[in-house]
Amino acid sequence: MDEANLIQLLVMALVTVIKASAPMLLVSLVVGLVISILQTVTSIQEQTLTFVPKLLAVFLVLIIAGNWIMGTVVELFEELCMNFRYYING
């Protein structure tokens, strides 16, 4: 396996990780921002207040987008399995 194939494989893996984690991270970011604004407005500075809504939002995103996330990961796995002989032969 030469460097070009290795770099292509690494890029495919990184893009898949970013695509699979983006929905959960973005929802967690938005929920955290909204709760932070509400905490600032109401002067409630409880750190544990952000945990439960973020957790529920991430689980909701996993329920909604879980099929798509799994499809993305399976697509990478199938690509790796189909080209496995190229990776071991060099």
N, C-alpha and C positions, 0 to 999 in steps of 0.2 A: 504494500500500500504506500503510495507516494504522498507527498505533502499536500498536493492539490486535492486528492480524494479525502484526506483526513480533514482538511479545512472545510471542504464542502459538507462532510458528515457533521462536523462541529457546528457549522452554521445552521444546518437543518435541525439539529437537536436544540440549539438555543432559540431558534424561531418557534419551535414547537412548545418549548417551556414558556416563552413569553405569551404565545397565543393561548395556552391552557390556563395560565395564571392571571391573565389580564382582567377577565370579568370579575373575579373575586377581589382582586386588589383595587380595581376602580370603584366597586360598590363599597368596599370597606373605607376607602378614602373619602367618598362622598358622604357616607353615614357619619364618619368621624368628624368631618368638617361641619356638617349640620348640627351635630350634638355639641361641638365646640362653640359654635355661634350661640346656640341656646344656653349653654353654660355661662358664656360671657354676658349675655343679656340678662339672665336671671341671677347672676352672681353666685351660682352653685358650683363650687369647685371640687366636686367629688370625682376622683379618678376612676372609680369602679363603674360609674354611670355610663361610660362609653363602651364597656366590655360587652354587655348583654345585647344591645342593639346591633353592634357589629357582628357578633356571633350569629344572631338570628338572620341578619342580612346575608352573610356569607353562606349559611345553610340554605337559604332560599335561592340564592344564585346557583348553588350546587344542584338543587333540585331542578331548577329551570334549565340551566345550561350544562348539566352533567353529561347528557347524551352527546352534545356537540364536543365537549372537552374530551370525552372518551374516544370519540371518532377521530379527533385530531391526533391523539396519542397512538391509537391503533394504526392510523395511516402511516405514521413514522415507523412503527414497528414492522408493518408489512413491507415498507420500502427497505428497511434494514435486512429483513429476512430474504427478500428477493435478490438483493445484491451481496449476500453474505460471501459468496464464492470470490467476489472481487476483493473483499477485505482481507481474506486469508491468503490469497495467491500473491498479492502484491501488485 
